[in-house]
């Protein structure tokens, strides 16, 4: 195809955006609405995923040190625990601190006033990087010299893993459905705008224009509309997410809800919106014009 023809077709695509202003506006609005719905739902799922990871790290394992070990010797065991790859953090708790924590939890200091710290063992509170590897990590910890016992709640760990798997499957299914629905809506919106141009396409076919020659301006038009919708949706999503996050932070004084700052996911969201806008714009236009090229 000659360069002047390419330039002409590109200009026609850009002109089509402004020539059919109302339908272009409708297509952009639909694109923005669909992207915000998909983006908001994806960000909510991402925040839930981060909350589960935080809860997994709070599901700590207690490592009890041999009662014959002195405190100094018990502390030396911690370096070996921290060397295990899946260990996120191992915090030492002395016998005295364990006693103090126990009395504080019971809330009755007089009853346990005569309790000696030697009743307790030095211990480590261990958190994991990946809860799915808890069993293997615990086995490594048990093999360390000086470790007398390990207390771990596998049922809680398995529960977190089950929730995570269900969340992953549900998120993929729902996002896929939302994407298909969005593509269908956008494609039909573009198709409506082409009904008024049916005669124009028919005339071009009769004078010998090829399908590629006719299709390209519509593809350019769809590309512009898709990318414009993606850009608008991105900035609206940014503002909406930040606004909701600030409101939640103001209300949630106990920090029970994890809201990841938008700046941490800004690149992923921008790329996802750009790809989605490009795909639905171009592919939606191609799907819509196929019917009219059969004139």
N, C-alpha and C positions, 0 to 999 in steps of 0.2 A: 504494500500500500504506500502510495506516495506521501511525502512529508506534508504537502499542502492539503491533501485529503485528511490526514490525521489531525492537522490543525483545525480544519473545518469541522470535523466530527467532535473534537473537544470543545470548540466554541459552541456548537449546537447543544452539547450536553449541559454546559454552564447556562446557556440561554434558556434551556428548558426549565431549569430550576426557578427562574424569575418569571418566565412566561406563564407557567401554571402555578402561580403563587399560592393559591389557597390549598391545592392538593399537596404542594411541597411542604407547606406549613403543617398540614395534617400528618404527612408522613414523618416529619421531624418530631412532632408531638408524640406520635405513637411510639417511635423509636426511643425517645427520652423516657416515656412512661414505662416501657418494657424493660429498658436497661436499669432504671432505678429500682423496679421491683426485683429483678434478678440480682442486682448488686446489693441491695439492702438485705435480701434473704441470705446471700452468700456471706456477707459480713457478719450477720447474726450467727450463722453456723460457725464461722471462723472464731468469733468470740466465745461461743460455747465450747469449741474445741480447746481453746486456750484455758478456759475455766476448768475443764476436765484435767488438763495437764497440770494445772496448779494444784488441784485436789489430789492428783496422783502423787505429787511430790510431798504433800502433807500426810499421805498415808505412809507413815514412817515405820521403820523396822528397828526393834530394840535388840542390841547386841550386848549380852552380859559377859563381863570379864571374869576369869577365874578368881575366886575369893581369896586365894593365896597370894595373888599379885598385889604388890604395893601400888599406891596411886601413880608413882613415877613410872613404874613398869607397865601399868595399865594404859597410860598415855602413849607409850611407845607402840602399842598395838594399833592405835589410830592411824599411824602413817601407812601401815599395811592395808588397812581397810580402804583408805582413800586412794590407794594405788589401783584398786579394782576398777575397771573401765566404766561400768554402769553406775558406780556410786556418785551421786551428785554432791552430797555433803555428809560428813560423819562428825557429829558434835559430841564431845566428851561430857559426861555427867558423873560427878564424883559421888561417893556414898553419902556425904553430908548434904550435897545438893539434892540428891534423890530423897533423902529423909525430909528435908525442908519442903520439897515439892509435894510429898505425900501428905504431910501435916496441913499444908495450905489447901490441898484439894479436899481433905476431910473437914476442914473448917472448925476443928476442935483441938486446940493446942494443949489443953489441960489433960485430956485423955491420953495423948501420946507424948506427954512431957518426959517420961522416963525411957522412951524408946531410944536405943543406941544406934548410931550410924552404921555400926558393923553388921547390923541386921540386913543391910542392903548391900548390893554389889555395885562396883564401878561399872558404868555402861556407856554405850554409844547410841545416839539417836541418828539413824542412817536414813537418808532419802535417796530415791533412785532417779536416774535420768529417764529410763524407759521401764514402765511398770510391767510390760510384757516379758521382761527378762528377769523379773524378781526371783523366780525359783532358781535360775542358774546362778544369780548373784549371791543369794543366800547360801548356796552350796559352796561357793568360793570362800565366803566369810567363815563358814563353819570349819574350813580346813586351816584357818589361821591359828597358830599356836597361841594359847591364852584365852581363846574364845570358849566360854563354858556353855552358852546356850544362845539361841536366836529366837526372838518372838516376832512372828509375822502373821498377818491376817490375810491369807490367800483369797478368802471369799470376797473381801473388799476389793482386792486387786483384780480378781476376775470380773467383779461387777463393773469396775471402771472400763475394763477392756471390752465387755459386752456393750456397754453404753456407747463407747467410741466406735465400735464396728457398726452398730445400728445407726448412729449419727452419720457415719461416712456413706453408708448405703442410701439412707434417706435423702441426704443432701445431694448426692449424685443424681438420684432419680428425679427429685423435685426440680433441680436446676435444669436437667435435660428436658423435662416437660415444659418448664417456663420458656426455655430457648425455642423449642418447636412451636409453641403457641405464639411467641413473639414473632418468629419468622413468618408464620401463617398470617398473622394480623398485618404485618408490614407489607408482605407480598400482596395481600388483597387491597391494601391501601394504595399501593403503587398501581395495581391493576385498574382500580377505579379511575385513577388519573389518566390512564391510557385509553379508556373508552372514548374520551373526547378526541383522541388523536388517531382513531381507527382509520378514518378516511385518509389522513396524512400518510399513514403507513401503507395503505392500499395503493395510493398514487405512486409512492416511491417504489413499490414492488412492480407496478405496471411499467414504469420507465426503465426497469432493468436493474434497480439497486439490489445488491447482494444482501443476504441476511446479516452478514457481519457489518456492512455499511450502515444498515438500519439499526442494528442492536447497539453499537458502540455509544452513540449519544445517550441512550437510555442507561447503559452501564455507568457512564460518566456521571449522569444525573443521580443514579442510585448511590454511587460512591460518595458524591458530595453530600447528599442528604444523610447517608448513614454515618459519615464521619462528623458532620455537623451535629447530628443527634447525639453521637457518642461524646463529643466535647461538652455540649450543654449538660448532658446527663452526669458526666464526670464531676463538673463543678457543683452541680446541684447536690449530688451524692456527698461530696466533700462537706458542703455546708450543712446538710441535713444530719450527717453522721456526727460531725463535730458538735452540733447543737444538742442532739440527743445524748451524746456522751457527756457533755458538760452538765446537763440536767440530771443524769443518773449519778454523776460524781457528787453533785450537790445534795442529792437525796440520800444516796447510799453511804452514810457515814461509817458504817462497819466494813465497807469495801468487800461486800459479798459478791458483787457482780463485776466481772472483768470486762472492761471495754478497752480494746487495743487502740492506741492513738492512730489516727488516720495516716499520719506521716510514716508509720511503720509499714503500711500496706499500700502506700500511694503509687509506687511503681507497678505493683501487681495489678491494682485496680485500673490504672491508666492503660496498661498493655491489654488487659482483658476487654476493656471497653472499646479500645481501638480495633482490636481483632473482631469483636462481635459486631461493631458498627460497620466495618468493612464488609464482613461476610453477609450480614442481613441486607445491607444496601445493594451490593453487587449481585449476590445470589438471588435476592428478592426481585430485582429488576429482570434478571435473566429468566427466572421462572414465570414472571408476569407477561413478558413479551413473547414467549414461545407460542402462545395461542394466536396472537395477532400476526405472526410471521407465516402462518398457514393460509393466508389469504389467497 
